[in-house]
Amino acid sequence: MTPQPGYTIFPLGDAAATLDLGNSINPFLNDKVIATRNWMLANPIAGQLDIIVAYSSLTIIYDPAAVRKSLPAAATVFEQVKGHLATAFEKSVLPQESDAPVIRIPVCYAAEFAPDLPLLSAEKSLTMQEIIDLHTAPVYRVYTIGFLPGFCYLASLHDKLVTARKQAPVPVAAGSVGIAGAQTGIYPMNSPGGWNIIGRTPIQLFNASSEGLVKLKPGDRVQFYSISKKEMRIGWLEEGLIG
């Protein structure tokens, strides 16, 4: 049996608390955080408003007044929430070996959608096709969603593609696929960004009018595949992004 990882629990102001398992991109720790979140959703504390999953931590947002009403006379709001987090951590069960399907995401790596691909090719002494092949080969894990609604942080890149962020953000189009550090990600909407853009997908990662809102969630498995400019346009048509 895999031993339980160590953790700390600390307050974030008076209406949130974090359970932290360390600072690393680690699938086991991410699985434990997700399992803890799932236990808390099935066994909510009074006043529980939201649960945010990060790489190796979990934050609960709560209503202090609602928590206070459920308290033993001598307890504080934070101690009540801390106890609930500790219980959730201890009782949560890690999933068995994942057999979840791989979500395939189409990406067009054509020059008009990949402004940073030529520079990256020169810096890494790799052809642009070699970069595409390295980017599409792995099955990535969605570790967390953040920065923008639906922005997914995927890891880990092949060592040959690990690269620093840009020194200053630039305008980035919705659907752009970028890399930074050992991660890759997809911009769900137009935004300033500092990741190196190597392609673009026609898939909408965030849709405010959709019941699901976001396409991907922590724990999902993702693999990219290359498409042509013609297939990119067909994808836009299917997503209703062009007429």
C-alpha positions as CSV (number, residue, x, y, z in Angstrom):
1,M,0.0,0.0,0.0
2,T,1.3,3.4,-0.9
3,P,1.9,5.5,2.2
4,Q,-0.1,8.7,2.8
5,P,1.8,11.8,1.9
6,G,2.4,14.5,4.5
7,Y,0.3,17.6,4.5
8,T,-0.3,21.0,6.1
9,I,-3.5,22.9,6.5
10,F,-3.6,26.7,6.8
11,P,-6.2,29.5,6.5
12,L,-6.5,31.8,3.6
13,G,-8.2,34.8,5.2
14,D,-11.4,34.1,7.2
15,A,-13.4,32.3,4.4
16,A,-11.0,29.8,2.9
17,A,-8.5,27.1,3.9
18,T,-5.9,25.1,2.0
19,L,-4.7,21.6,2.4
20,D,-1.2,21.5,0.9
21,L,0.8,18.3,0.0
22,G,3.9,20.1,-1.2
23,N,5.0,22.0,-4.3
24,S,5.5,19.6,-7.2
25,I,4.0,18.3,-10.4
26,N,3.3,14.8,-9.2
27,P,0.5,12.5,-10.5
28,F,0.2,10.7,-7.2
29,L,-0.3,13.9,-5.2
30,N,-2.7,15.2,-7.8
31,D,-4.7,12.0,-7.6
32,K,-4.8,12.4,-3.8
33,V,-6.0,16.0,-4.0
34,I,-8.7,15.0,-6.5
35,A,-9.8,12.1,-4.3
36,T,-10.0,14.4,-1.3
37,R,-12.1,16.9,-3.3
38,N,-14.5,14.0,-4.3
39,W,-14.9,12.9,-0.7
40,M,-15.7,16.5,0.3
41,L,-18.3,16.8,-2.4
42,A,-20.0,13.6,-1.2
43,N,-19.7,14.7,2.5
44,P,-20.0,18.5,2.5
45,I,-19.4,20.6,5.6
46,A,-22.0,23.2,6.5
47,G,-21.3,26.4,4.6
48,Q,-19.1,24.7,1.9
49,L,-19.2,26.9,-1.2
50,D,-16.5,25.7,-3.5
51,I,-13.4,23.5,-3.7
52,I,-10.5,24.4,-5.9
53,V,-8.0,21.7,-7.0
54,A,-4.4,22.7,-7.8
55,Y,-1.3,20.5,-8.6
56,S,-0.8,19.2,-5.1
57,S,-3.1,21.3,-3.0
58,L,-6.8,21.9,-2.4
59,T,-8.6,25.0,-1.2
60,I,-12.1,25.1,0.3
61,I,-14.1,28.3,0.1
62,Y,-16.8,28.5,2.8
63,D,-19.3,30.8,4.5
64,P,-18.0,31.5,8.0
65,A,-21.4,32.3,9.4
66,A,-22.9,28.9,8.2
67,V,-19.9,27.0,9.6
68,R,-20.3,28.9,12.9
69,K,-23.9,27.7,13.3
70,S,-22.7,24.1,13.2
71,L,-19.8,24.5,15.6
72,P,-19.3,22.9,19.0
73,A,-19.3,25.7,21.6
74,A,-15.6,25.8,22.1
75,A,-14.4,25.4,18.5
76,T,-13.3,28.1,16.1
77,V,-14.5,28.3,12.4
78,F,-11.0,27.5,11.1
79,E,-10.5,24.6,13.5
80,Q,-13.9,23.1,12.3
81,V,-12.9,23.4,8.7
82,K,-9.4,22.2,9.4
83,G,-10.8,19.1,11.0
84,H,-13.1,18.5,8.0
85,L,-10.1,18.8,5.6
86,A,-8.1,16.3,7.7
87,T,-10.9,13.8,7.8
88,A,-11.5,14.1,4.0
89,F,-7.8,13.6,3.4
90,E,-7.6,10.5,5.6
91,K,-10.8,8.9,4.3
92,S,-10.5,9.7,0.6
93,V,-9.6,6.7,-1.5
94,L,-7.2,6.9,-4.4
95,P,-8.5,5.6,-7.7
96,Q,-7.3,2.4,-9.2
97,E,-5.1,2.5,-12.2
98,S,-6.8,4.9,-14.6
99,D,-8.6,3.4,-17.5
100,A,-10.2,6.8,-18.4
101,P,-10.3,7.4,-22.2
102,V,-7.7,9.7,-23.7
103,I,-9.3,13.0,-24.9
104,R,-7.8,13.8,-28.3
105,I,-7.4,17.5,-29.1
106,P,-6.8,18.6,-32.7
107,V,-4.1,21.3,-33.2
108,C,-3.1,23.1,-36.4
109,Y,0.6,23.9,-36.3
110,A,0.6,25.9,-39.5
111,A,2.7,29.1,-39.5
112,E,-0.2,31.5,-39.1
113,F,-1.3,29.7,-35.9
114,A,2.2,29.1,-34.5
115,P,4.1,32.4,-34.2
116,D,6.8,31.0,-31.8
117,L,7.4,27.7,-33.6
118,P,10.3,29.0,-35.8
119,L,12.1,30.7,-32.9
120,L,11.7,27.6,-30.8
121,S,13.0,25.4,-33.6
122,A,16.2,27.6,-33.8
123,E,16.7,27.6,-30.0
124,K,16.2,23.9,-29.6
125,S,18.1,22.9,-32.8
126,L,15.0,20.9,-33.8
127,T,13.0,21.0,-37.0
128,M,9.5,22.3,-36.7
129,Q,8.2,18.8,-37.6
130,E,10.3,17.3,-34.8
131,I,8.8,19.8,-32.3
132,I,5.3,18.8,-33.5
133,D,6.1,15.1,-33.2
134,L,7.4,15.6,-29.7
135,H,4.4,17.7,-28.7
136,T,1.9,15.2,-30.0
137,A,3.5,12.0,-28.7
138,P,2.7,12.1,-24.9
139,V,-0.5,11.6,-23.1
140,Y,-0.7,14.6,-20.8
141,R,-2.4,14.9,-17.5
142,V,-4.7,17.9,-16.7
143,Y,-3.3,19.0,-13.3
144,T,-5.4,22.0,-12.6
145,I,-7.6,24.7,-14.2
146,G,-6.7,28.3,-13.7
147,F,-5.5,31.7,-14.9
148,L,-8.5,31.9,-17.2
149,P,-11.8,30.0,-17.2
150,G,-11.0,26.6,-18.8
151,F,-7.3,27.2,-19.1
152,C,-5.8,23.7,-18.4
153,Y,-2.3,23.1,-17.2
154,L,-1.0,19.9,-18.8
155,A,2.2,18.1,-18.0
156,S,4.7,16.9,-18.7
157,L,6.5,18.0,-21.9
158,H,9.3,16.0,-23.4
159,D,12.6,17.3,-22.0
160,K,13.7,18.6,-25.4
161,L,10.7,21.0,-25.4
162,V,11.1,22.5,-21.9
163,T,11.5,26.3,-22.4
164,A,11.1,29.5,-20.4
165,R,8.1,31.8,-20.6
166,K,8.4,35.0,-22.6
167,Q,9.8,38.0,-20.6
168,A,6.7,40.0,-21.3
169,P,3.1,38.9,-22.2
170,V,1.7,39.5,-25.8
171,P,-1.8,39.2,-27.2
172,V,-2.8,35.5,-27.7
173,A,-5.8,34.3,-29.6
174,A,-8.4,31.9,-28.2
175,G,-7.5,28.3,-28.9
176,S,-3.8,28.9,-29.0
177,V,-1.6,26.1,-27.7
178,G,1.5,27.1,-25.8
179,I,4.4,25.7,-23.9
180,A,6.2,27.1,-20.8
181,G,8.5,25.3,-18.5
182,A,7.6,21.6,-18.6
183,Q,4.0,22.3,-19.3
184,T,1.7,22.9,-22.2
185,G,-1.7,24.5,-22.2
186,I,-4.6,26.0,-24.3
187,Y,-5.8,29.5,-24.1
188,P,-9.6,29.3,-23.9
189,M,-10.2,32.9,-24.9
190,N,-8.3,35.9,-26.3
191,S,-5.9,37.1,-23.6
192,P,-2.4,38.5,-22.9
193,G,-0.1,35.6,-22.4
194,G,3.6,34.7,-21.9
195,W,3.6,31.1,-23.2
196,N,5.3,30.1,-26.4
197,I,2.6,29.6,-29.0
198,I,3.2,26.6,-31.3
199,G,-0.3,25.9,-32.7
200,R,-4.0,26.4,-32.3
201,T,-7.1,24.2,-31.8
202,P,-10.6,24.9,-33.1
203,I,-12.0,23.3,-29.9
204,Q,-13.7,25.6,-27.4
205,L,-12.3,24.9,-23.9
206,F,-14.8,27.3,-22.2
207,N,-18.3,28.1,-23.3
208,A,-20.4,30.2,-20.9
209,S,-23.6,29.2,-22.7
210,S,-22.9,25.5,-22.2
211,E,-24.1,23.5,-19.3
212,G,-20.6,22.0,-18.7
213,L,-18.8,25.4,-19.1
214,V,-15.3,23.8,-19.4
215,K,-14.3,20.9,-21.5
216,L,-11.5,19.5,-19.4
217,K,-11.1,18.9,-15.7
218,P,-8.2,17.9,-13.3
219,G,-7.3,14.3,-13.7
220,D,-8.3,14.1,-17.4
221,R,-5.9,12.6,-19.9
222,V,-5.2,14.5,-23.1
223,Q,-3.3,13.9,-26.3
224,F,-2.8,16.4,-29.2
225,Y,-2.9,15.4,-32.9
226,S,-1.9,17.5,-35.9
227,I,-4.5,18.8,-38.4
228,S,-4.4,20.8,-41.6
229,K,-5.6,24.4,-42.1
230,K,-8.6,22.9,-44.0
231,E,-9.4,20.7,-41.0
232,M,-9.0,23.7,-38.7
233,R,-11.7,25.6,-40.6
234,I,-14.0,22.5,-40.5
235,G,-13.4,22.4,-36.7
236,W,-14.4,26.1,-36.4
237,L,-17.6,25.4,-38.4
238,E,-18.5,22.4,-36.2
239,E,-17.9,24.5,-33.1
240,G,-20.1,27.3,-34.5
241,L,-17.2,29.8,-34.4
242,I,-17.5,30.8,-38.0
243,G,-20.5,30.9,-40.4
